[in-house]
């Protein structure tokens, strides 16, 4: 999964997304919501691990006052987590599934939830951090596994464009005993290699669940004169090394 994507191939992916994959995803979630309503089963996260995933996403560096965009926000559970953890951010959730967005707004009237598609729409706003959790875990109708991988690359690139400070995203790992046919599992090394083409400053986390991992991309990857990322400059030469 390391072939570079040219302009024509990117257009093929985007057309397939708009014509086949996106409508299939909307239909899948609309059907689940019609059956379960405001319930984690409507977003296919029934195992109660969301709090762990959200903790990992926020450890990207999200602090009070930050502007956060939650891509594929679903029912707004990340917003709920931030509220419970008393992390006072300026939150925006965006999702392509209108019924989920409406339910999130009804349950969380003080949150900001939008129906939208960051891939196909021009967004004038920029956020400090852009995150997603589980957004690319299913290979939709109209996509092959390779097309899904290329879509992930488009998604991560777009998320970094919309961010001022950084991006966090989680995935299902290829280090598993079993994979369902429609599930998208990706080699963490492939994610790392691709993300290094976007930023020099990357964190890969495979330490919180055996079959899932997360990646952080930081927008500011500037180095000091002795080749340390700027955020770590205060720790250089704090004691005599030689």
C-alpha positions as CSV (number, residue, x, y, z in Angstrom):
1,X,0.0,0.0,0.0
2,X,2.7,2.5,-0.8
3,X,2.1,3.4,-4.4
4,X,2.1,7.2,-4.9
5,X,-1.2,8.6,-6.2
6,X,-1.2,10.9,-9.2
7,X,-3.7,13.6,-10.1
8,X,-5.8,11.3,-12.3
9,X,-6.0,8.6,-9.7
10,X,-7.0,11.1,-7.1
11,X,-9.9,12.3,-9.3
12,X,-11.0,8.7,-9.8
13,X,-11.1,8.2,-6.0
14,X,-13.0,11.4,-5.5
15,X,-15.6,10.6,-8.2
16,X,-16.1,7.1,-6.8
17,X,-16.5,8.6,-3.3
18,X,-19.2,11.0,-4.4
19,X,-21.1,8.6,-6.7
20,X,-20.9,5.3,-4.8
21,X,-19.0,5.2,-1.5
22,X,-20.5,8.3,0.2
23,X,-24.1,7.4,-0.5
24,X,-23.5,3.9,0.7
25,X,-22.1,5.1,4.0
26,X,-24.9,7.5,4.5
27,X,-27.5,4.8,3.8
28,X,-25.7,2.4,6.2
29,X,-25.7,4.9,9.1
30,X,-29.2,6.1,8.4
31,X,-30.5,2.6,8.6
32,X,-28.7,1.9,11.9
33,X,-29.9,5.2,13.4
34,X,-33.5,4.4,12.3
35,X,-33.2,1.1,14.2
36,X,-31.3,2.1,17.3
37,X,-31.7,5.9,17.7
38,X,-29.2,7.8,19.9
39,X,-27.1,4.7,20.8
40,X,-23.5,3.6,20.1
41,X,-24.9,0.8,18.0
42,X,-26.0,3.5,15.5
43,X,-22.3,4.3,14.8
44,X,-21.1,0.7,15.1
45,X,-19.1,1.1,18.3
46,X,-20.9,-1.3,20.6
47,X,-18.0,-2.4,22.8
48,X,-17.6,0.5,25.1
49,X,-14.1,1.5,24.2
50,X,-14.8,5.0,23.0
51,X,-13.4,6.7,26.1
52,X,-10.0,5.1,25.6
53,X,-10.0,6.2,21.9
54,X,-11.0,9.7,22.9
55,X,-8.3,9.9,25.6
56,X,-5.7,9.0,23.0
57,X,-7.0,11.6,20.5
58,X,-6.9,14.4,23.1
59,X,-3.3,13.4,24.1
60,X,-2.3,14.9,20.8
61,X,-2.0,18.1,22.8
62,X,-5.6,19.4,22.9
63,X,-6.0,22.0,25.7
64,X,-8.5,24.5,27.0
65,X,-9.3,27.2,24.4
66,X,-8.2,25.1,21.4
67,X,-10.5,25.0,18.4
68,X,-11.2,21.3,17.5
69,X,-12.8,19.8,14.4
70,X,-14.2,16.3,14.9
71,X,-14.5,14.7,11.4
72,X,-17.1,12.0,11.3
73,X,-18.5,13.2,14.6
74,X,-21.5,10.8,14.6
75,X,-23.6,11.4,17.6
76,X,-21.2,13.8,19.3
77,X,-19.6,11.5,21.8
78,X,-16.2,13.2,21.6
79,X,-17.9,16.4,22.5
80,X,-19.5,14.7,25.5
81,X,-16.2,13.2,26.5
82,X,-14.5,16.7,26.4
83,X,-17.3,18.1,28.5
84,X,-17.0,15.3,31.1
85,X,-13.2,15.7,31.2
86,X,-13.7,19.5,31.6
87,X,-11.5,20.2,28.6
88,X,-13.0,23.5,27.5
89,X,-12.4,23.7,23.7
90,X,-14.3,25.4,20.9
91,X,-15.7,22.2,19.4
92,X,-17.1,21.7,15.9
93,X,-18.4,18.3,14.8
94,X,-18.9,17.5,11.1
95,X,-20.5,14.4,9.5
96,X,-22.0,13.5,6.2
97,X,-25.0,11.7,7.9
98,X,-27.7,14.3,8.5
99,X,-29.7,12.3,11.0
100,X,-26.7,11.7,13.2
101,X,-25.8,15.4,13.2
102,X,-29.4,16.4,14.0
103,X,-29.4,14.0,16.9
104,X,-26.1,15.2,18.2
105,X,-27.3,18.8,18.1
106,X,-30.5,17.9,19.9
107,X,-28.7,16.1,22.7
108,X,-25.8,18.6,22.9
109,X,-27.4,22.0,22.2
110,X,-24.3,23.9,23.2
111,X,-22.1,22.1,20.8
112,X,-21.7,23.0,17.1
113,X,-22.5,20.3,14.7
114,X,-22.5,20.6,10.9
115,X,-23.6,18.4,8.0
116,X,-20.7,18.4,5.6
117,X,-17.9,16.7,3.8
118,X,-14.4,18.0,4.3
119,X,-13.2,16.2,1.1
120,X,-15.6,17.7,-1.3
121,X,-16.4,21.1,0.2
122,X,-14.5,24.3,0.6
123,X,-14.2,25.2,4.3
124,X,-13.0,28.7,5.1
125,X,-12.4,28.0,8.7
126,X,-9.2,26.5,10.3
127,X,-9.0,24.7,13.6
128,X,-6.1,24.1,15.9
129,X,-6.6,20.4,15.9
130,X,-8.5,18.1,13.5
131,X,-9.3,14.6,14.6
132,X,-11.2,11.5,13.6
133,X,-12.0,8.2,15.3
134,X,-13.1,5.2,13.3
135,X,-14.1,7.2,10.3
136,X,-12.3,5.0,7.8
137,X,-12.7,1.6,9.4
138,X,-15.2,0.3,6.8
139,X,-14.6,-0.2,3.1
140,X,-17.8,1.2,1.5
141,X,-19.6,0.0,-1.6
142,X,-17.8,1.2,-4.7
143,X,-14.3,1.1,-3.1
144,X,-11.7,-1.6,-3.3
145,X,-9.2,-2.0,-0.4
146,X,-6.6,-0.1,-2.4
147,X,-9.1,2.7,-3.1
148,X,-9.9,3.0,0.6
149,X,-6.2,3.3,1.3
150,X,-5.9,6.1,-1.2
151,X,-8.9,7.8,0.3
152,X,-7.3,7.7,3.7
153,X,-4.3,9.5,2.2
154,X,-6.6,12.2,0.8
155,X,-8.4,12.5,4.1
156,X,-5.2,12.9,6.2
157,X,-3.8,15.4,3.8
158,X,-7.0,17.4,3.9
159,X,-7.2,17.3,7.7
160,X,-3.7,18.7,8.0
161,X,-4.6,21.5,5.6
162,X,-7.5,22.4,7.9
163,X,-5.4,22.4,11.0
164,X,-3.1,25.0,12.6
165,X,-1.4,22.7,15.1
166,X,-2.0,19.1,14.3
167,X,-4.1,16.0,13.4
168,X,-5.0,12.8,15.2
169,X,-6.6,9.7,13.6
170,X,-7.2,6.2,14.7
171,X,-7.3,3.0,12.6
172,X,-7.8,-0.8,12.9
173,X,-4.4,-2.4,12.8
174,X,-3.2,-5.1,10.4
175,X,-1.8,-6.9,13.4
176,X,-4.9,-8.9,14.1
177,X,-5.9,-12.6,14.1
178,X,-9.1,-12.0,12.0
179,X,-10.4,-9.4,9.6
180,X,-14.0,-9.1,8.4
181,X,-14.3,-8.7,4.6
182,X,-15.7,-5.1,4.8
183,X,-13.3,-3.9,7.5
184,X,-10.3,-1.7,6.7
185,X,-7.2,-2.8,8.5
186,X,-4.0,-1.0,7.7
187,X,-0.4,-1.6,8.4
188,X,0.8,1.0,10.9
189,X,4.1,1.2,9.0
190,X,2.2,2.3,5.9
191,X,0.5,5.0,7.8
192,X,3.8,6.1,9.3
193,X,5.5,6.2,5.9
194,X,2.7,8.2,4.3
195,X,2.4,10.7,7.2
196,X,6.2,11.4,7.0
197,X,5.5,12.8,3.5
198,X,3.2,15.3,5.1
199,X,5.2,16.3,8.3
200,X,8.5,15.4,9.7
201,X,7.0,15.3,13.2
202,X,4.9,12.2,13.6
203,X,3.8,10.0,16.6
204,X,2.6,6.5,16.1
205,X,0.7,4.9,19.1
206,X,0.1,1.2,19.2
207,X,0.1,1.0,23.0
208,X,-3.5,1.3,24.1
209,X,-5.3,-1.6,22.4
210,X,-3.7,-4.6,20.6
211,X,-5.8,-4.3,17.4
212,X,-6.0,-0.5,17.0
213,X,-3.5,2.3,16.7
214,X,-3.4,6.1,16.3
215,X,-1.2,8.6,14.6
216,X,-0.5,12.2,15.4
217,X,0.8,14.7,12.7
218,X,2.1,18.0,13.9
219,X,1.9,21.1,11.7
220,X,5.0,22.8,13.2
221,X,7.9,20.5,12.3
222,X,10.5,23.2,12.4
223,X,13.9,22.2,13.8
224,X,16.4,24.1,16.0
225,X,20.0,24.5,14.9
226,X,20.9,21.2,16.6
227,X,18.1,19.2,15.0
228,X,15.5,19.2,17.7
229,X,11.9,20.0,17.1
230,X,11.2,23.4,18.5
231,X,8.8,22.3,21.3
232,X,11.6,20.3,22.8
233,X,14.2,23.0,22.6
234,X,13.9,24.0,26.3
235,X,15.2,20.5,27.3
236,X,18.4,20.8,25.2
237,X,21.6,21.1,27.3
238,X,19.8,21.5,30.6
239,X,22.7,19.6,32.1
240,X,26.3,19.2,30.9
241,X,26.4,16.4,28.4
242,X,30.1,16.4,27.7
